[in-house]
Amino acid sequence: MESTKLTLSVKADSLSLVKEYAKRQHTSVSKLVQEFLDGIAEQEKKDDPIKEKYKNVEIPEWIKQLTGIVKDPNPDMSYHDMKNEYFKEKYGI
């Protein structure tokens, strides 16, 4: 698997402690960070338990017929932008 260089900013006192820990564990700081990131990536790959529970449930035909009825008023607008628009309208910001 291809590796990519990454520059991190960390507290100096934390880094010195982590370096000592890595040395005691006979590994490198890079390996520790990689294992941490692999753990996050693995967690993200796992299916949502609710999605897993209902993955084999057949969707009723009447629900399938609702698909496409509601049109997105602005498909290019991000969720963040839509939320900001909503708050502007609601609170007059």
C-alpha positions in Angstrom: 0.0 0.0 0.0 1.3 3.4 -0.9 2.3 5.8 1.9 1.9 9.5 1.9 3.8 12.1 4.0 1.8 14.0 6.5 2.8 17.0 8.6 1.3 17.3 12.0 1.4 20.1 14.6 1.5 18.7 18.2 2.4 20.1 21.6 6.1 19.7 22.2 5.7 18.1 25.7 3.2 15.6 24.3 5.5 14.6 21.5 8.4 13.9 23.8 6.2 11.7 25.9 4.9 9.9 22.8 8.4 9.3 21.5 9.3 7.7 24.9 6.2 5.6 24.7 7.0 4.5 21.1 10.5 3.6 22.1 9.3 1.4 25.0 6.9 -0.3 22.6 9.7 -0.9 20.1 7.8 1.1 17.4 7.8 4.5 15.8 5.6 7.5 16.3 4.6 7.2 12.6 3.5 3.6 13.3 1.4 4.7 16.3 -0.3 7.4 14.3 -0.9 4.9 11.5 -2.5 2.4 13.8 -4.7 5.1 15.3 -5.8 6.3 11.8 -6.4 2.7 10.7 -8.7 2.2 13.8 -10.7 5.3 12.8 -10.9 4.1 9.1 -12.1 0.6 10.2 -14.7 2.1 12.5 -16.0 4.3 9.6 -16.2 1.2 7.3 -18.5 -0.6 9.7 -22.2 -0.5 8.8 -24.6 1.5 10.9 -26.4 -1.0 13.2 -29.8 0.3 12.2 -28.9 0.1 8.5 -27.5 -3.4 9.1 -30.8 -4.4 10.9 -33.0 -3.3 8.0 -30.8 -4.1 5.0 -32.9 -7.1 4.0 -36.2 -5.4 4.5 -38.2 -5.0 1.3 -39.4 -1.4 0.8 -43.2 -1.3 0.1 -44.2 -0.3 -3.4 -46.2 2.7 -2.2 -43.0 4.1 -0.6 -41.0 3.5 -3.8 -43.6 5.4 -5.7 -42.9 8.5 -3.6 -39.3 8.6 -4.9 -38.7 11.8 -6.9 -41.9 13.6 -5.8 -40.1 16.2 -3.8 -37.5 18.1 -5.8 -34.4 19.7 -4.3 -34.8 23.5 -4.9 -31.1 24.0 -5.3 -29.1 20.7 -5.8 -25.8 22.7 -5.9 -26.3 24.0 -2.4 -24.5 22.2 0.4 -26.1 21.1 3.6 -24.1 23.7 5.5 -25.4 26.5 3.2 -29.0 25.2 3.5 -28.8 25.3 7.3 -27.4 28.8 7.2 -30.2 29.9 4.8 -32.7 28.4 7.2 -31.3 30.3 10.2 -31.2 33.5 8.3 -34.9 33.2 7.5 -35.9 32.0 10.9 -33.9 34.5 13.0 -33.5 37.4 10.5 -29.7 37.2 10.5 
